[in-house]
Amino acid sequence: MKTLDVCGLSCPEPVVRTQAALRALAAGDSLAVLADTATARDNILRTATQAGCLVRADTDGEAFRIVLTKA
């Protein structure tokens, strides 16, 4: 599983980078995204859900860990 760290980035950069990483994945592959704000987490979850990905979000200390699986 690949990991993408978008901590410290301002909107819309976390979503833009997540979208680019998802395009590079094959169907069935997963991507873990690390984000440090609730806004980034929510925007990434919404974008991935709209793209048809399976999503799971957990809190990892001060950051959020979002696992996206491409459909």
DSSP file (Angstrom, degrees, kcal/mol; ACC not computed):
  #  RESIDUE AA STRUCTURE BP1 BP2  ACC     N-H-->O    O-->H-N    N-H-->O    O-->H-N    TCO  KAPPA ALPHA  PHI   PSI    X-CA   Y-CA   Z-CA
    1    1 A M              0   0    0      0, 0.0    30,-0.2     0, 0.0     2,-0.2   0.000 360.0 360.0 360.0 131.7    0.0    0.0    0.0
    2    2 A K  E     -a   31   0A   0     28,-1.2    30,-2.9    19,-0.1     2,-0.4  -0.521 360.0-144.8 -81.8 153.2    1.3    3.4   -0.9
    3    3 A T  E     -a   32   0A   0     28,-0.2     2,-0.5    -2,-0.2    30,-0.2  -0.976   9.6-166.5-123.0 135.2    1.2    6.3    1.5
    4    4 A L  E     -a   33   0A   0     28,-3.1    30,-2.9    -2,-0.4     2,-0.7  -0.983   7.5-156.8-121.2 120.7    0.6   10.0    0.7
    5    5 A D  E     +a   34   0A   0     -2,-0.5    30,-0.2    28,-0.2    28,-0.1  -0.874  22.4 163.9-101.6 112.5    1.4   12.6    3.3
    6    6 A V    >   +     0   0    0     28,-2.9     3,-1.6    -2,-0.7    30,-0.2   0.142  26.8 139.1-112.0  17.6   -0.5   15.8    2.8
    7    7 A C  T 3   +     0   0    0     27,-0.3     3,-0.1     1,-0.2    28,-0.1  -0.369  69.8  19.3 -62.7 138.4    0.0   17.2    6.3
    8    8 A G  T 3  S+     0   0    0      1,-0.3     2,-0.3    -2,-0.1    -1,-0.2   0.361  94.3 125.1  85.0  -5.9    0.8   20.9    6.3
    9    9 A L    <   -     0   0    0     -3,-1.6    -1,-0.3     3,-0.0     2,-0.2  -0.658  55.4-131.1 -89.9 144.4   -0.7   21.5    2.8
   10   10 A S    >   -     0   0    0     -2,-0.3     3,-1.8     1,-0.1    -1,-0.0  -0.597  45.7 -54.3 -89.9 152.6   -3.4   24.1    2.3
   11   11 A C  T 3  S+     0   0    0      1,-0.3    -1,-0.1    -2,-0.2    29,-0.0  -0.375 118.7  21.9 -61.1 142.0   -6.6   23.5    0.3
   12   12 A P  T >> S+     0   0    0      0, 0.0     4,-2.4     0, 0.0     3,-0.6  -0.949 107.6  77.8 -96.3  13.1   -7.0   22.4   -2.4
   13   13 A E  H <> S+     0   0    0     -3,-1.8     4,-2.7     1,-0.2     5,-0.3   0.834  90.4  55.3 -56.7 -41.2   -3.6   20.8   -2.5
   14   14 A P  H 3> S+     0   0    0      0, 0.0     4,-1.8     0, 0.0    -1,-0.2   0.915 113.5  42.4 -58.9 -40.6   -4.5   17.7   -0.3
   15   15 A V  H <> S+     0   0    0     -3,-0.6     4,-2.9     2,-0.2    -2,-0.2   0.914 113.4  51.9 -70.6 -42.8   -7.3   16.8   -2.7
   16   16 A V  H  X S+     0   0    0     -4,-2.4     4,-2.0     1,-0.2    -1,-0.2   0.927 113.1  44.4 -60.4 -45.8   -5.4   17.5   -5.8
   17   17 A R  H  X S+     0   0    0     -4,-2.7     4,-2.2     2,-0.2    -1,-0.2   0.873 113.0  51.6 -68.1 -36.5   -2.5   15.3   -4.7
   18   18 A T  H  X S+     0   0    0     -4,-1.8     4,-2.5    -5,-0.3    -2,-0.2   0.930 109.2  50.2 -65.0 -44.5   -4.9   12.6   -3.6
   19   19 A Q  H  X S+     0   0    0     -4,-2.9     4,-2.1     1,-0.2    -2,-0.2   0.911 111.0  49.2 -59.7 -42.9   -6.7   12.6   -6.9
   20   20 A A  H  X S+     0   0    0     -4,-2.0     4,-1.1     1,-0.2    -1,-0.2   0.906 111.7  48.6 -64.0 -41.6   -3.4   12.3   -8.8
   21   21 A A  H  < S+     0   0    0     -4,-2.2     4,-0.4     1,-0.2     3,-0.3   0.883 109.9  52.1 -66.8 -38.0   -2.3    9.4   -6.6
   22   22 A L  H >< S+     0   0    0     -4,-2.5     3,-1.3     1,-0.2    -1,-0.2   0.887 103.8  57.1 -65.5 -38.2   -5.6    7.6   -7.1
   23   23 A R  H 3< S+     0   0    0     -4,-2.1    -1,-0.2     1,-0.3    -2,-0.2   0.827 104.2  54.1 -61.0 -30.0   -5.3    8.0  -10.9
   24   24 A A  T 3< S+     0   0    0     -4,-1.1    -1,-0.3    -3,-0.3     2,-0.2   0.581  93.8  91.8 -81.4  -9.5   -2.0    6.1  -10.7
   25   25 A L  S <  S-     0   0    0     -3,-1.3     2,-0.2    -4,-0.4     3,-0.1  -0.561  73.0-128.7 -87.0 149.4   -3.5    3.2   -8.8
   26   26 A A    >   -     0   0    0     -2,-0.2     3,-2.2     1,-0.1    44,-0.3  -0.576  46.4 -78.0 -85.0 158.2   -4.9    0.0  -10.4
   27   27 A A  T 3  S+     0   0    0      1,-0.3    44,-0.2    -2,-0.2    -1,-0.1  -0.328 121.5  24.1 -56.2 134.0   -8.4   -1.1   -9.5
   28   28 A G  T 3  S+     0   0    0     42,-3.2    -1,-0.3     1,-0.4     2,-0.1   0.196  94.5 121.8  92.7 -15.8   -8.3   -2.9   -6.1
   29   29 A D    <   -     0   0    0     -3,-2.2    41,-2.5    40,-0.1    -1,-0.4  -0.451  52.6-138.1 -78.5 155.6   -5.1   -1.1   -5.0
   30   30 A S  E     - B   0  69A   0     39,-0.2   -28,-1.2    -2,-0.1     2,-0.4  -0.826  11.9-162.2-117.4 154.5   -5.2    1.0   -1.8
   31   31 A L  E     -aB   2  68A   0     37,-2.7    37,-3.1    -2,-0.3     2,-0.5  -0.999   9.5-150.1-134.2 128.3   -3.7    4.3   -0.8
   32   32 A A  E     -aB   3  67A   0    -30,-2.9   -28,-3.1    -2,-0.4     2,-0.5  -0.891  15.7-164.4 -98.2 126.0   -3.2    5.6    2.7
   33   33 A V  E     -aB   4  66A   0     33,-3.4    33,-3.0    -2,-0.5     2,-0.6  -0.945   6.4-154.4-113.9 128.9   -3.4    9.4    3.0
   34   34 A L  E     +aB   5  65A   0    -30,-2.9   -28,-2.9    -2,-0.5     2,-0.3  -0.905  20.7 172.8-102.8 123.6   -2.2   11.2    6.1
   35   35 A A  E     - B   0  64A   0     29,-2.3    29,-3.7    -2,-0.6   -28,-0.2  -0.945  26.8-156.9-130.4 151.1   -3.9   14.6    6.7
   36   36 A D  S    S+     0   0    0     -2,-0.3     2,-0.3   -30,-0.2   -29,-0.1   0.384  72.0  60.4-111.6   4.2   -3.6   16.9    9.7
   37   37 A T  S  > S-     0   0    0      1,-0.1     4,-2.3    27,-0.1     5,-0.1  -0.969  72.1-132.5-131.4 150.3   -6.9   18.9    9.5
   38   38 A A  H  > S+     0   0    0     -2,-0.3     4,-2.9     1,-0.2     5,-0.2   0.843 109.2  57.5 -64.7 -33.0  -10.5   17.8    9.6
   39   39 A T  H  > S+     0   0    0      2,-0.2     4,-2.6     1,-0.2     5,-0.2   0.938 107.9  45.2 -63.8 -46.7  -11.2   20.0    6.5
   40   40 A A  H  > S+     0   0    0      2,-0.2     4,-2.7     1,-0.2     5,-0.2   0.929 113.5  51.3 -61.5 -44.8   -8.6   18.0    4.5
   41   41 A R  H  X S+     0   0    0     -4,-2.3     4,-2.7     1,-0.2    -2,-0.2   0.948 112.4  45.4 -56.5 -50.5  -10.0   14.7    5.8
   42   42 A D  H  X S+     0   0    0     -4,-2.9     4,-2.4     1,-0.2    -1,-0.2   0.901 113.9  48.3 -62.4 -42.6  -13.6   15.7    4.9
   43   43 A N  H  X S+     0   0    0     -4,-2.6     4,-2.4     2,-0.2    -1,-0.2   0.895 113.2  47.5 -66.2 -39.9  -12.6   16.9    1.4
   44   44 A I  H  X S+     0   0    0     -4,-2.7     4,-2.7    -5,-0.2     5,-0.2   0.923 112.7  49.1 -66.8 -44.2  -10.6   13.8    0.7
   45   45 A L  H  X S+     0   0    0     -4,-2.7     4,-2.4    -5,-0.2    -2,-0.2   0.924 113.3  46.8 -60.7 -44.5  -13.3   11.5    1.9
   46   46 A R  H  X S+     0   0    0     -4,-2.4     4,-2.4    -5,-0.2    -2,-0.2   0.933 114.0  47.0 -63.8 -46.5  -15.9   13.3   -0.1
   47   47 A T  H  X S+     0   0    0     -4,-2.4     4,-1.4     1,-0.2    -2,-0.2   0.920 114.3  46.6 -62.1 -45.1  -13.8   13.3   -3.3
   48   48 A A  H  <>S+     0   0    0     -4,-2.7     5,-2.6     2,-0.2     4,-0.3   0.883 111.8  50.9 -66.9 -39.1  -12.9    9.6   -2.9
   49   49 A T  H ><5S+     0   0    0     -4,-2.4     3,-1.6    -5,-0.2    -1,-0.2   0.922 109.1  50.9 -64.0 -43.5  -16.5    8.6   -2.3
   50   50 A Q  H 3<5S+     0   0    0     -4,-2.4    -1,-0.2     1,-0.3    -2,-0.2   0.802 107.0  55.4 -63.2 -28.7  -17.6   10.5   -5.4
   51   51 A A  T 3<5S-     0   0    0     -4,-1.4    -1,-0.3    -5,-0.2    -2,-0.2   0.481 122.3-108.3 -83.0  -2.4  -14.9    8.6   -7.3
   52   52 A G  T < 5 +     0   0    0     -3,-1.6    -3,-0.2    -4,-0.3    -2,-0.1   0.611  68.3 147.5  88.6  12.5  -16.4    5.3   -6.2
   53   53 A C      < -     0   0    0     -5,-2.6     2,-0.4    -6,-0.1    -1,-0.3  -0.458  52.4-118.5 -78.7 152.6  -13.6    4.4   -3.8
   54   54 A L  E     -C   69   0A   0     15,-2.4    15,-2.6    -2,-0.1     2,-0.4  -0.777  40.9-161.4 -82.7 135.6  -14.0    2.4   -0.6
   55   55 A V  E     +C   68   0A   0     -2,-0.4     2,-0.3    13,-0.2    13,-0.2  -0.927  23.4 174.8-128.8 148.1  -13.0    4.6    2.3
   56   56 A R  E     -C   67   0A   0     11,-1.5    11,-3.3    -2,-0.4     2,-0.4  -0.970  11.3-165.2-146.5 133.0  -11.9    4.2    5.9
   57   57 A A  E     +C   66   0A   0     -2,-0.3     2,-0.3     9,-0.2     9,-0.2  -0.977  10.5 171.2-126.0 135.2  -10.7    7.0    8.2
   58   58 A D  E     -C   65   0A   0      7,-2.8     7,-3.4    -2,-0.4     2,-0.5  -0.919  35.1-112.8-132.6 158.7   -8.9    6.7   11.5
   59   59 A T  E     -C   64   0A   0     -2,-0.3     2,-0.5     5,-0.2     5,-0.3  -0.840  25.3-169.9 -92.9 130.3   -7.2    9.1   13.9
   60   60 A D  E >   -C   63   0A   0      3,-3.1     3,-1.7    -2,-0.5     2,-0.5  -0.769  59.2 -69.5-120.9  82.3   -3.5    8.4   14.1
   61   61 A G  T 3  S-     0   0    0     -2,-0.5    -1,-0.0     1,-0.3     0, 0.0  -0.591 117.5 -10.5  69.8-120.6   -2.3   10.6   17.0
   62   62 A E  T 3  S+     0   0    0     -2,-0.5    -1,-0.3    -3,-0.1     2,-0.2   0.577 131.7  63.8 -85.8 -11.7   -2.6   14.2   15.8
   63   63 A A  E <  S- C   0  60A   0     -3,-1.7    -3,-3.1   -56,-0.0     2,-0.4  -0.575  79.2-118.0-111.0 171.5   -3.3   13.3   12.2
   64   64 A F  E     -BC  35  59A   0    -29,-3.7   -29,-2.3    -5,-0.3     2,-0.6  -0.902  17.1-152.8-107.9 139.1   -5.9   11.5   10.3
   65   65 A R  E     -BC  34  58A   0     -7,-3.4    -7,-2.8    -2,-0.4     2,-0.5  -0.963  14.0-172.8-113.2 117.7   -5.2    8.3    8.4
   66   66 A I  E     -BC  33  57A   0    -33,-3.0   -33,-3.4    -2,-0.6     2,-0.6  -0.950   7.7-159.3-115.2 121.4   -7.5    7.7    5.4
   67   67 A V  E     -BC  32  56A   0    -11,-3.3   -11,-1.5    -2,-0.5     2,-0.4  -0.901  10.1-171.3-104.9 122.0   -7.4    4.5    3.5
   68   68 A L  E     -BC  31  55A   0    -37,-3.1   -37,-2.7    -2,-0.6     2,-0.5  -0.932   7.6-163.8-113.8 131.9   -8.8    4.6    0.0
   69   69 A T  E     -BC  30  54A   0    -15,-2.6   -15,-2.4    -2,-0.4     2,-0.3  -0.970  21.9-129.8-117.2 121.4   -9.3    1.5   -2.1
   70   70 A K              0   0    0    -41,-2.5   -42,-3.2    -2,-0.5   -17,-0.1  -0.492 360.0 360.0 -73.3 131.3   -9.9    2.2   -5.8
   71   71 A A              0   0    0     -2,-0.3    -1,-0.1   -44,-0.2   -44,-0.1   0.450 360.0 360.0 -78.9 360.0  -12.9    0.4   -7.3
